Amino acid sequence: MIAVSLLSSYDYCPRKLFLEHVLKLAVVPREAVVKGSVRHAVHERASKAEAELVKSIKNEINHVELIEKYKKLHSDVLKDTIVRNKSKLAEVKVSLTELFKEAWPRVLQESQQKALNLHEFMKKNKVFGEELWKMLSPKIESEYYVESEDLMLKGVIDQLEVYDNKLVKEVVPYELKTGSAPKTGVWPGHKLQAGAYIMLLEKNRFFVREAFVKYLDINEARHVMMNPFLEKHVLQTRDSIIELFQGKDLPLICDNKKKCSSCSLKEQCWNEKFIKEKMVFLS
């Protein structure tokens, strides 16, 4: 089966995907990539830790106190995640302290929004502790694995909002992304991923309300609308990747100079002699 993340990689540059997965060239980590992986991990770990925070609230609490609880939770998660990744950060010469200062404003914004949402839910339903967590809707599941033999696709959804609906499994998938966001909508590769997750969830008998790509650097979730054209594009891209992996044809160099200039494999990619030597082993 094909990993959903590869759909975006193929859309970005088929040649780079070939170099990585067929010729097995190692990708050197870049600062932006390492920082992005840390922010991504913080978001997922904070969501997982939220259950214990909610269960710990045994009586009515004001909005300010709730914000402080979320701030402490998210601050602790951010610090711990940065420390866990200190060796990777050292490789790209990123200071742990500076990364905390850079990431904290966005994490704080998330804390305030979650506290507001929870406070409104408590005020409306008058429930606390275990019952509060049981009733809270939607709940967030992080790193939700899904696959389908029919679609020949598999993947891990970054976050899944699960709504309390006894008739159907009602969900909203979120794909979390770091780095720049387009002025409007989502990047084409990200749309492919979101579309693939909708298709996978529906194959697994979920009712999918909608899907979003959340750009963490601007703290904005962009809507993805499923349609027959997107479904066809997902399946065509999947088939192209299968063909790429099974064949021995090296894709052409990308004609996008901006993509090439930021590519960690550009030196090897442009070195014709090096590539020819590597391609010999596929014969």
C-alpha positions as CSV (number, residue, x, y, z in Angstrom):
1,M,0.0,0.0,0.0
2,I,1.0,3.6,-0.6
3,A,1.5,6.0,2.3
4,V,-0.8,9.1,1.9
5,S,2.1,11.4,2.7
6,L,3.8,10.3,-0.6
7,L,0.9,11.8,-2.6
8,S,2.1,15.2,-1.5
9,S,5.7,14.3,-2.1
10,Y,5.0,13.1,-5.7
11,D,2.9,16.3,-6.4
12,Y,5.8,18.4,-5.2
13,C,8.5,16.7,-7.2
14,P,8.4,13.1,-8.7
15,R,12.2,13.1,-9.2
16,K,12.9,13.9,-5.6
17,L,10.6,11.0,-4.6
18,F,12.4,8.7,-6.9
19,L,15.8,9.7,-5.5
20,E,14.7,9.1,-2.0
21,H,12.7,5.9,-2.3
22,V,14.2,4.2,-5.4
23,L,17.8,5.3,-5.3
24,K,17.7,5.5,-1.5
25,L,19.5,8.9,-1.3
26,A,19.6,10.3,2.3
27,V,18.0,13.7,2.9
28,V,20.0,16.0,5.0
29,P,17.8,17.7,7.7
30,R,17.2,21.4,7.2
31,E,16.5,24.0,10.0
32,A,13.0,24.6,8.8
33,V,12.2,20.9,8.6
34,V,13.5,20.2,12.1
35,K,11.7,23.2,13.6
36,G,8.5,22.1,11.9
37,S,8.8,18.5,13.2
38,V,9.1,19.9,16.8
39,R,6.1,22.2,16.4
40,H,4.1,19.3,14.9
41,A,5.0,17.0,17.9
42,V,4.1,19.7,20.4
43,H,0.6,20.1,18.9
44,E,0.0,16.3,19.0
45,R,1.4,15.7,22.5
46,A,-0.6,18.6,23.9
47,S,-3.8,17.2,22.4
48,K,-3.1,13.8,24.0
49,A,-2.4,15.4,27.4
50,E,-5.6,17.4,27.4
51,A,-7.7,14.5,28.7
52,E,-6.0,14.5,32.1
53,L,-6.3,18.2,32.4
54,V,-10.1,18.1,31.7
55,K,-10.6,15.2,34.1
56,S,-8.8,17.2,36.9
57,I,-11.4,19.9,36.9
58,K,-13.8,18.9,39.7
59,N,-15.8,22.1,40.1
60,E,-16.7,25.4,38.4
61,I,-13.6,27.4,37.4
62,N,-13.4,30.8,35.8
63,H,-11.9,31.5,32.4
64,V,-8.7,33.1,33.6
65,E,-7.9,30.1,35.9
66,L,-8.6,27.7,33.0
67,I,-6.3,29.6,30.7
68,E,-3.5,29.3,33.3
69,K,-4.0,25.5,33.4
70,Y,-3.8,25.2,29.7
71,K,-0.8,27.6,29.6
72,K,1.1,25.4,32.1
73,L,0.2,22.2,30.2
74,H,1.3,23.6,26.8
75,S,4.4,25.3,28.2
76,D,5.5,22.0,29.8
77,V,4.9,20.1,26.6
78,L,6.7,22.6,24.5
79,K,9.8,22.6,26.8
80,D,9.9,18.8,27.1
81,T,9.5,18.3,23.3
82,I,12.3,20.8,22.6
83,V,14.6,19.0,25.0
84,R,13.7,15.6,23.5
85,N,14.8,16.9,20.1
86,K,18.0,18.7,21.3
87,S,20.3,16.5,19.3
88,K,18.4,17.2,16.0
89,L,18.3,20.9,16.9
90,A,22.0,20.9,17.6
91,E,22.6,19.4,14.1
92,V,21.0,22.5,12.5
93,K,22.5,24.9,15.0
94,V,19.1,26.0,16.6
95,S,19.2,27.2,20.2
96,L,16.6,25.5,22.5
97,T,15.9,28.8,24.2
98,E,15.4,30.7,21.0
99,L,13.1,28.0,19.6
100,F,10.9,28.2,22.7
101,K,10.6,32.0,22.3
102,E,9.8,31.6,18.7
103,A,7.1,28.9,19.2
104,W,5.5,30.1,22.4
105,P,3.3,32.9,21.0
106,R,1.5,30.5,18.7
107,V,1.2,27.8,21.4
108,L,-0.2,30.4,23.8
109,Q,-2.8,31.4,21.3
110,E,-3.9,27.7,21.1
111,S,-4.0,27.5,24.9
112,Q,-6.4,30.5,25.1
113,Q,-8.7,29.2,22.4
114,K,-8.9,25.7,24.0
115,A,-9.6,27.3,27.4
116,L,-12.4,29.4,25.9
117,N,-14.0,26.5,24.2
118,L,-13.9,24.3,27.3
119,H,-15.2,27.1,29.6
120,E,-18.2,27.6,27.4
121,F,-18.9,23.9,27.3
122,M,-18.8,23.6,31.1
123,K,-21.0,26.7,31.6
124,K,-23.6,25.3,29.2
125,N,-23.6,21.6,30.5
126,K,-22.7,22.1,34.2
127,V,-20.5,18.9,34.3
128,F,-17.0,18.3,35.7
129,G,-14.2,15.7,36.0
130,E,-14.7,12.3,34.3
131,E,-18.2,13.2,33.2
132,L,-16.9,16.4,31.6
133,W,-14.4,14.5,29.6
134,K,-17.0,11.8,28.7
135,M,-19.5,14.4,27.4
136,L,-17.0,16.8,25.8
137,S,-17.6,17.0,22.1
138,P,-15.7,17.0,19.8
139,K,-12.9,14.9,21.2
140,I,-9.5,15.0,19.6
141,E,-7.7,11.9,18.6
142,S,-4.1,12.3,17.5
143,E,-2.1,10.2,15.0
144,Y,-5.1,8.1,13.9
145,Y,-4.1,5.2,11.7
146,V,-6.3,4.3,8.8
147,E,-5.9,2.0,5.7
148,S,-7.9,0.4,2.9
149,E,-6.9,-2.5,0.8
150,D,-9.4,-1.4,-1.8
151,L,-7.8,2.0,-2.2
152,M,-4.2,0.6,-1.7
153,L,-3.6,3.5,0.7
154,K,-2.6,3.9,4.3
155,G,-1.7,6.8,6.5
156,V,-1.8,8.5,9.9
157,I,-4.2,11.4,10.3
158,D,-2.6,14.1,12.4
159,Q,-5.8,14.9,14.3
160,L,-9.3,13.6,14.1
161,E,-12.2,15.5,15.7
162,V,-14.8,12.8,16.8
163,Y,-18.3,14.0,17.4
164,D,-20.8,12.4,19.9
165,N,-23.3,11.0,17.5
166,K,-24.8,7.6,18.3
167,L,-26.1,7.0,14.8
168,V,-22.9,7.3,12.8
169,K,-19.2,7.8,13.4
170,E,-19.0,11.5,12.7
171,V,-15.5,12.9,12.3
172,V,-13.4,15.8,10.9
173,P,-9.8,15.1,9.9
174,Y,-7.1,17.7,10.3
175,E,-3.8,17.6,8.5
176,L,-1.2,19.8,10.4
177,K,1.5,21.6,8.4
178,T,4.4,23.9,9.2
179,G,6.0,26.3,6.7
180,S,4.4,28.8,4.5
181,A,0.7,28.8,3.5
182,P,-0.8,29.9,0.2
183,K,-2.6,33.2,0.2
184,T,-5.9,31.3,-0.2
185,G,-6.8,27.7,0.1
186,V,-4.2,25.0,0.5
187,W,-1.2,23.8,-1.4
188,P,-2.1,21.1,-4.1
189,G,-0.2,18.3,-2.4
190,H,-1.9,19.1,1.0
191,K,-5.3,18.9,-0.7
192,L,-4.4,15.5,-2.1
193,Q,-3.5,14.3,1.4
194,A,-6.8,15.6,2.9
195,G,-8.8,14.1,0.1
196,A,-7.1,10.7,0.5
197,Y,-7.9,10.8,4.3
198,I,-11.6,11.6,3.5
199,M,-11.7,8.6,1.1
200,L,-10.0,6.3,3.7
201,L,-12.3,7.3,6.5
202,E,-15.4,6.8,4.3
203,K,-14.1,3.3,3.3
204,N,-13.9,2.6,7.0
205,R,-17.6,3.6,7.6
206,F,-17.1,7.0,9.0
207,F,-19.3,10.0,8.1
208,V,-16.8,12.8,7.3
209,R,-18.3,16.2,7.8
210,E,-15.4,18.0,6.1
211,A,-11.6,18.2,6.2
212,F,-9.1,20.9,7.0
213,V,-5.4,21.6,6.5
214,K,-4.1,23.6,9.5
215,Y,-1.1,25.8,8.9
216,L,0.5,26.0,12.3
217,D,2.8,28.9,11.5
218,I,-0.2,31.2,11.0
219,N,-2.6,29.2,13.2
220,E,-5.2,28.9,10.4
221,A,-7.3,25.9,9.3
222,R,-8.1,25.9,5.6
223,H,-11.2,23.9,4.4
224,V,-10.9,21.1,1.8
225,M,-14.0,20.2,-0.1
226,M,-14.2,16.7,-1.5
227,N,-15.5,16.2,-5.0
228,P,-15.2,13.7,-7.9
229,F,-12.2,15.6,-9.4
230,L,-10.2,15.4,-6.2
231,E,-11.0,11.8,-5.8
232,K,-9.8,11.1,-9.4
233,H,-6.6,13.1,-8.7
234,V,-5.9,11.1,-5.6
235,L,-6.2,7.7,-7.4
236,Q,-4.2,8.9,-10.4
237,T,-1.4,10.1,-8.2
238,R,-1.4,6.8,-6.3
239,D,-1.1,4.9,-9.5
240,S,1.7,7.2,-10.7
241,I,3.6,6.5,-7.5
242,I,3.2,2.7,-7.9
243,E,4.5,3.0,-11.5
244,L,7.4,5.1,-10.3
245,F,8.5,2.6,-7.7
246,Q,8.1,-0.4,-9.9
247,G,9.9,1.1,-12.9
248,K,13.4,2.3,-13.6
249,D,12.6,5.6,-15.4
250,L,14.2,8.6,-13.8
251,P,11.7,11.6,-13.8
252,L,12.9,14.9,-15.4
253,I,14.4,17.6,-13.2
254,C,11.7,19.9,-11.8
255,D,11.2,23.1,-13.8
256,N,10.4,25.1,-10.7
257,K,13.6,27.0,-9.7
258,K,12.1,28.0,-6.3
259,K,11.6,24.3,-5.4
260,C,15.0,23.3,-6.6
261,S,16.8,26.1,-4.7
262,S,15.4,24.8,-1.4
263,C,15.8,21.1,-2.1
264,S,18.2,19.2,0.2
265,L,19.1,16.8,-2.7
266,K,19.7,19.4,-5.4
267,E,23.5,18.8,-5.6
268,Q,23.0,15.1,-6.2
269,C,20.0,15.7,-8.5
270,W,21.9,18.0,-10.8
271,N,25.1,15.8,-10.9
272,E,24.5,13.7,-14.0
273,K,27.6,11.5,-13.5
274,F,26.5,10.7,-9.9
275,I,23.0,9.9,-11.0
276,K,24.1,7.7,-13.9
277,E,26.3,5.7,-11.5
278,K,23.4,5.2,-9.1
279,M,21.0,4.2,-11.9
280,V,23.4,1.4,-13.0
281,F,22.5,-0.5,-9.9
282,L,18.8,-0.6,-10.9
283,S,19.6,-2.4,-14.2
